[in-house]
């Protein structure tokens, strides 16, 4: 077994296709397939479910994949640490809850300027998938809810508190400056779907006020939700951070979204990474840079 075999396995998990995985690894498909079969022979167990095409991994394959991601991550961290004065290169995979994607706007320009050779892969994921990615090594870093039960046990650094707000197009709805929870029944609500943690937090707030609401629309497509709100389809309850700067009321256009904070405490959002794992240079660079950006804003 060598690290190339593990890299081929991770590429197959990422691409879900033998040909694309081979292309990503800069080898021929027969070479990739042969090395993966060799890995199966060395471990004396099938790892991949094959038909006419890639059909997924066996249970044993999923376990090996988790180990492979961790081994490759540590190998990359070691290689980076040994070249402590060299420019940062390689890929760092970051998972982000949908409502916090816009917070990356403050980080990405500074990151590109400081480390142009570093490739940042950003994945929009619900909370359970963030936890799974950190656990199996598919993610190096996550931005998510610090107090979610799925996130217990991960190292973390708080970033901000997320507050529920009433969000709508100013061209279609005249929102009160200080809305109350009891007023929500007056609006056609467009909400995120129940499996998303932000919706769970919302339902908890509603229950505390003795409210049960029937949404007019539900979706897990956050970008589309913003466009539908702009079109006047309805009103949503979302974190203030979700509302992009170009949508905030700025006096330049009546079609912008406005956000009016609802009463109550916020929910902690922050960066999370595996507990007890040595921080490689790439991960440390993100943590350090975000600290600088946060202090400067």
N, C-alpha and C positions, 0 to 999 in steps of 0.2 A: 504494500500500500504506500502511495506517496501523495503529496498535496495536490498534484495535478488531477488525480482521480477524484479527490474530494471536490476540487474546483469544478470538474465536469458534472458531478452530481448536483452541486448547488446551481450551476448554470441551467441544468435541465429543470430543476424546480422553479427557477425564475422564468424561463422561456416557455415551459410546458410543451416543448416540441424539439425532437432530436436535431433536426436540421438547423433551427435557429440557435440552439444551444451550441452546436458545433461551430457555427459562424461566429458566435460571441466569443468562443475560446480560441478562434483562429486555427482550427483543425478541421479535417474532413469528417463527415458523419460516420463513415466506417471506423475511423480511429477512435472517435468518442464512444461509439457503441461497444467497440472491442475493449476499451479500457474500463468501461462500466461493468461489462460482463466479467472481466478479470477481477474487479473489486468484489463482485458477488461471489466468485469462486474462492477468493481469499477469505471472505467472511463466512463462507459455507451457508449462505442463505439468499433467497431472492430479495432484491431491493425494489425492483421496478415492475409494475404491471404493464405488460406489453400486449397489444393486439395488432391491428393494422397500423396503429400509431400509439404514441405515448398515452397511457390511461391513468397514470398516477403512480403512487408509491405504495408498497406493502406497509404493514404496521412496522416491520423491522426496518424498512427503508426510511420511514419517517423518523425513527429513532436515530439511525445513522446520519440522516440529513441534519438533525439538530447538533449532533457531535461535530459534523463536518463544518458547519457554520461557525461554531465556537473555535474549533482548531484553526480554521483559516483566519478568523478574526484576530486570534492571539498571534498567529504567524505574521499578519500584516502589522499588528501593533509592535511586535518585536523588531521587525525590519525597519519600521519608522523610528523606533527609539534608538536603534543602533546608528541611524543617520540623523542624530539629533539636531544638527545644524543645516541639514539639507531642506530645501523647500518641501512643503507638504504635498503629497500626490496620493492618488488612489481614490477610493470611493468610501463615503460615509453615508449610511442609510438612516434616514430620519423619518419616524412615523409621527403624524400630527392628527389630533382630533379635528373634525371638519370645521368647528366653530373657531379654532385658533389659527387657521391657515394664514390669516392676514397679519398675524404677529410676526411672521417671517419676513415681511416687507422691510422691517427695521434692521434685520440681521443680514439679509442676502447681499446687499451692495457692499457692506463692510467686509463680509466674508470673501467675496470675489476679489476685492481689492487687496486684501491681506494674503490670500492663499489662492492664486489663480489656477494652480495645478490640481487643486482638490475638487473632486466631483461629488456633489451632494445630491443624493437620490431622495426625493421627498415623496412619501406615500400618505395619502389621506385614509385614515383607518378609524373605525369605531374602537371604543375602549377595550373590549375583550381581545380584539386583534392586535392592539398595541401591546398588551400584556403577553400574548402568545409570541409576538415577534421578539420582544426583549428576552423572553424565556428561552426560545430556541435559537437565538443568535441571528435571526433574520433582520433585526433592527439593532443599530448601535446606540440610538438615542431616541427618546420619544418626548412629545409635548402632550400632556394629558392631565386628567383630573387626579390630583394627588391623594384625595380622600376616597377614591373609588376602591371598593373591596378588591377588585382585580389587580390593583397597583400596590397592594401591601407587600412589603419586603424588598422593593426596589429602592436604590439610592435616588435621591431627588434634590432638586433646588427649586424653590418657589419662584415664579415669575410675576404673577398678578392674580387678583381676584376677579372672577367672572360674575357679572351681575345681570339678572334677567331684565330685559327691556321690551317694551311694546314697540314694534318696528313696522312701519308702513310707508307708502308713498304719500308725500304731502299733497300731491295733485289729486288724490282720490279719497284720502281720509284726513280729518281734522282731529289729531290726537291731543288729549289734554296734556298740559305741561307736567303734571304730577299724577299719572294714572294710578288707580287702585285695582287690586285683584278682582274685586267684585264687578268691575266694569268690563271685564273681558268677554262676558256673555253677549255684549252688544255688538261684537264684531264677527265677521266670517274669518275663522282662524285657519292659517296655513302653518302646520307644525312639522317638525322632524318626526320620523317614524318611531314607534314605541321601543324598538330594540336599541336605539341610540341613547347613550348615557345622559346626554343633555335633556332628552325627553323624560327620562326617569327622574332627574332632578326637578324638572318642571312639575311632573305629577306629584312629587313630594310636597312642593310648595302649594299646589292647588289643594291637596288634601288637608294641609295645615289650615287653610282658609275655608274648609268645608265646601269646596267647589269641585264639580265634575263637568268638564267641557267636552263637547262633541266637535272635533275639527271638521272644517269643510274640505280640507285637502291635507294629505300627509305625503312626505317624500324623504328619501335619504340623499337626494341630489342637492347639496347646499348651494352650488352655483346657480342652478336652475331656480331654486327657491327665491334667491335675490332678484332674479329677472322677473319672476311672476309677481313678486311684491311690487316691483316698479310698474308693472302693467296694471296694478290695481285689483289683482285677483282676490286679495284679502289682506289680513293683518297677521303678523307672526309675533311670537315671544322668543326672543333670541338674546344671546349675550351682546353687550355693546361692542365688543371687539369684532364680532362677526360683520358689523356694518362697515364696509370699506370706506376709506376716506372720500372717494369720489361719489359715494352715495349719501354721505352726511349732508345735512342741510347747510348750505353755504351762501344762500341768497342769490346764486347764479342760475338756478333752474328750478322750476316748480315740480319737476318730475323726480327729484332726489328722494332717497329714503331718509326718514328721520327716526331717531331712537329715543324713547322716553323711558327712563329707568323706573321699574316697579319697586315697591318697598321690600326690604329684606336684606339679609346678609348675602355676601358673595360666596362663590365656590372656588377653592384654590386650584390654580392651574400652574404647572411647572414642568421642568425637564426631569426625565427619569432615565436611569440606565441600570444595568445589572449590578446588584450589590456584591461587593467582594471581588469584582473583576478589575484588574489593573487598567487604569486609564491610558489608552494609547495617545500618541501625539495628536491625532486627528480629533478624537473626542475632547481632549483637554483644550485644543484650540477653539472649538465651538463654545465650550463652557467659559473660557477666558474672554472670548470676544463678546459673548452675550452680556457678560458682567460689565464690560466697558460700555456697550451700547445702552444698557439699562441705566447706568450711572449718568450717561450723557443726555438722557431724555427727560 
